[in-house]
Amino acid sequence: MAIIGGLDLHRAQITFDYLDTETGELRRGRIAPATRGSLRSWATALPAVRPAAFAVEACTGWRFVVEELRTAGITPYLAEVADTAALRGPKRRAKTDRADARHLRQLLQRGALPTAWIPPDHVLEARTRIRLYKNLVDERTSWQQRIKAALFHHGVPPIKDLRTAEGRAHLKEAELSAAARATVEVGLRAIGRSDEEIRPLRKELADLASRQAGCRALDGLYGVGPVIAVAIWAELGDCRRFSSSRDAVRHTGLDVTVHSSDDQRAPGHLARQGPPVLRWALCEAATCAARTTSPDHALYESVAERVGASRATLTVARKLARRAHHILRALGDDAMAAA
């Protein structure tokens, strides 16, 4: 490559550091504001006759950067955040944007950059939709918890489901103060708005799951429905980039940390370094192992008896991640093909 560089992203500006290997010129600076238009103007000003490659961390904002670099004929490399930070070593000086951009450029120049997968556009769109779905579900759940907390605070008997007609009838009869009643009414309206947004989105995700080969294959796993299948498919991605199913489990963040002299985290806890929506989807599917009809029921029961139901669910979730890895890997190119 004639031009090799690194880009450090922030909401206000993008710091660049690149080396022209033919002339030996080293340039540093900032692109402000950090918008698509500013980056496009900067990228098109680079020498077009020379091949160029830039590394950018896989943090918020990388999508438009990768798209604009590709449009300008520049090869983008997406750096895995945790592994890239680990290669920085012990900090001997203050961490700055310039230092981060230089670090990315040096790793790319040496061929030591830990790269992350750059999903195609249709996978990115599916990720955005499934994350929106998860956010709406979380918002609805939080309002349900607020209402139940208000009921408990006033000594009202528990109401199993607030969204049913029977549950709403019990709410009307509950003895609440004026402020608590207002909280309940606001919460019910918020839950209704969330339901209105969730219904068409769920239908859209189910339609995608029925037309995409990888999602259809994952839908065959016990406990995995259309929405969960889309979540696993979009967040797990192309499994051919994993050398083994163990690496796929590590990507989910469901692996258990071990002692390391360069890490301050206590051993024996979940890493939680993968996509949160992927962990949610796997754990949602794994809870179905508590049913006697599940093929993993025996495993679930044996682990639950020893260390509890929560750890049993995590054990089954890791097993589901391995199965999903093998299923998508066996499909080859069809696994990530557009519906």
N, C-alpha and C positions, 0 to 999 in steps of 0.2 A: 504494500500500500504506500502511495506517495504521501498521503496525509493521514495521520493517526491522532485521535484526540479523545477527550472525555468531556462530558457535560454534567454539571451538578445542578439539579432542579430545585427551585424555590418558587413560591407564589409570586414574588416580586420580580425576580430576575433569574436568568440562566447563566451560570458561570462556565466559560469554555477554556480549555487548555489543549492546544494541538501542536503537533510537530510536523513540519514538512521535511520528509526524509531525504528528498533530493537536494534541497538547498540548505538544510540544517536550521532553518528558521523556526523559532519557537514563539508562539503567540498565545497571549492570555487576555481575557477580558470578560465583559458581561453583555448579555442581551437583555434589554429592558424596554418595555415590560415583558413578562414571560407569557406571551400570547402567540398564537399560530402565525399571525401576520408578521410579527417581529422576527420570529425564527425563520420564516420563509425568506424574508429579505436578507437575513444574514447568510443562510445556506446557499442561496443563489449567487451571492457575492464571492463564494469560494471558487478557486480555479476549476473550471468545469472539465478541462482536458486531463486532469490528474485523478486517479481513483482515490477515494477517501473512505475512512471508516471511523465511526465515533461510538463510544460506549456511554450508556446512560443507565443509572440504577433503576430497578423495577419498583419505583415508588409512585405515589399519586402524580399524574401528569405525564407519565411516560408515553401514553398512547399518541397524543398529537405530535410529540417530538419524533417518535419513530415514523409516523406517517409523513411528516414533512421532510425528514431526512431521505426517506425512500423516494419521494417525489422529486427531490433535488439530485437523485442519482448517487446518494451517499449510503453506504452499507451501515445499518444500525446494529449494535450489539446490546442486548439487555442484560445487565449485571444482576446476579442474585444478591440481595441486600445483605443478608446475614453472613454469607461466605466472603463477600467482598470486604465487609468490615473486619472480619477475622484476619484477613490477610494484611490488614494495616499494621498489625503487631502492637506492642506496647506504645502508648502515646508519650512522646518526649516533648511535644510542643502542642500548642492550642490547635484544636480542630477548626479549620476554616473552609469556606467554599472553594477557594483556590486549591487548598491541599486535597480536597475530595476530587476535584476535577483532574488534578495531576495524578492522583492515585489511580483513577480509572484509566487514564491515558497510559501510564506505565505498565499496568497489568495487561492491557490490550496489546501494547507494543511487545511485551515479553511472551505473549501467548498464554498467560496465566489467568485470564479473566474468567471467573466462574459465571457462566452464562445461564440465563433463564429462558424458558420457551416463550416465543412471541406468537400468540394465538392469531389465527386468521380473523377477519372482521366478523364473520357470522358467529364465531365462538365468543368474541368480545361482546357482541350484542346480546347473546344468550346469557352471559355472565351478568350484564347490567340488569337484565330483566329478573333473573333469579335473585339477585341481591336486593332489588326493589321489593320483590315479593317477601323476602325474609324481613326487610325493614318494616313493611306494613304489618306482618304477623307479629313482630316484636312490639310495635306500637299498640296494636290491639290487645296483646297480652298485658302490657304495662297498665293500660287503663282498666282491664279486668282486675288486676291486682290492687290498684288504687281503690276501686269500688269495694272489693272484699275487705280491704283493710279498714275502710270507713265503717262498713257494717259490723265488723268485729269490735271496733272501738266503741260502738254504741250497743253492744250486746245483742246484736241481731243474729239469729241462727244462720249457719252457713247455707248459701244457695249454690247448688251444684253448677248450674249453667245459667249465666245471666242473659244469654242470647235467645233463650226459648220463651214462649208465651207464658209458661208456668213460672219461669224465673222472674219475668217482668211483673207478673201478678204478685209474687212474694215481695218484690221491691216496693211496690205501691203500698203494701200493708205494713212495711217496716217502720218502726218508731225511730225517727231520725230528727236531728236538729235541722234548722233551716240551712245552715252552711253545709252540713253533710248531705242534705237532700240536693242542694245545688251541685255539689261534687258528683253525686250519682247521676244526675241528669246530664251534666256536661260529659261525663264518662260514657254514658249510653249513646249520646249523639256521636262522640268520637269513634266508638266501636262501630256504629252504623256506617259512618263515612269510610272507615277502613274496610268493612265488608264490601261496600260498593266498589272500591278500588281493587280488592283482592279477587272478586269473582271473575271479571273479564281477563285479568292477568293469569289466573289459574287456568282458564280455558285456553289462552294463548300458549302457555307452557305445555299443556297436555297435547295440543295440536302439534307442537314441535316434537314432543317425545314420540308421537305416533308416526312421524315422517322421517325421523333421523335414525340411521342404522345403529349407531352406538347407543342411543337412548333406548331403542327397542330391545337391544340385547341386555342392557342393565335392568330394564323393567322386569325381566324374568327372575331376578333375584328376590328371595323371600323378604318382604318388608319394604321393597323398593317400588314406589308408585311412579306415575309420570313426572310429577314435580321433583321428587327426590332423584329420579333418573337424570333429569336435565341438570340438576345441581351437581351431581357427581361427574357427569360427562363434561360439563363446562369448566368446572374447577380443577378436576384431575388432569384433563387435557390429553395430549398425545403421550401415551404410556411407553412408546418406543424410546423415549429419551431417558427412561429409568433402566438401569442395568439389572434390577431385580425388583421383586414385589416389596422387599424391605425398604428400598429407596422410595417406593410409592407411599408406604406407610409414613416414612420420615417426612415426605412432602405434606401429608395431611396435618402434621403437628400433633398426632396422637401417640408418637413415640415417647418413651420415658427418658428423662435426662439422666446422665451419669456424671460422676465426679470428673472435673477437669480443672487443672491448675490455672488456666487462663479464663475461667468463667466464674462469675459470682453467684450463679443460680445454684440453689440447693439440689442435690441429686434426688431422684425418686419422684419428680413431678412431670406433668405433661409439658412437652416442649412448646406447644401452641405457636409454632412459627409458620404454619401453613395457612391456607385460606380458611377463615372462620366459617363461611357458609358450607364448605366441604365437611368440616368437622360436625356441624349441625346436621347435615344430611345423613352422614354415616351413623351418627348416634340416634337420629330419629328412626332409621331403618333397623338399627340394632335393638331398640326397645321391643320390637316385635318378637325377638327371640324368647321373651318370657311366655309366649303362647306355646301350648303343648304341640301344636301342629308345625312349629318351626323346626327346620333341620338342625338348627344350632341350639335347640332347647336343652339338650343334655349338657352341652358345654356351658351354657348360661347357668344352669342350676348348680353344676359342680363348682363354678367360680363364685357364684353368689353365696353359696353355703360357706365358703372359706373366707372371702374378703368383702362380701356385700354386693348388692344389686348394681351399684354405680360402676364398680370395677368390672363386673360381669358384662355390662353394656359396652364398656370400652374395649374389652377383649373381643367381643363379637364385632364391634365397629372396625377394629384392625383387620379381622378376618374378611369382612366385607370389602375393605379397601384392597386387600390382596386379590380377591376374586374379581373385583372391578378392573384391576390392573391387567389380569390375565385375559379377561373378556375383551377389553378394548385393544390390547396388544395383538390378540389373535385376528381381529378384524382388519388390521393393517390400515391402508389408506381410507377405507370406508368408515373407520371409527370416527374420524373428525370431518368427514365430508359434509357439505352443506345439505340441508334437507331439501 
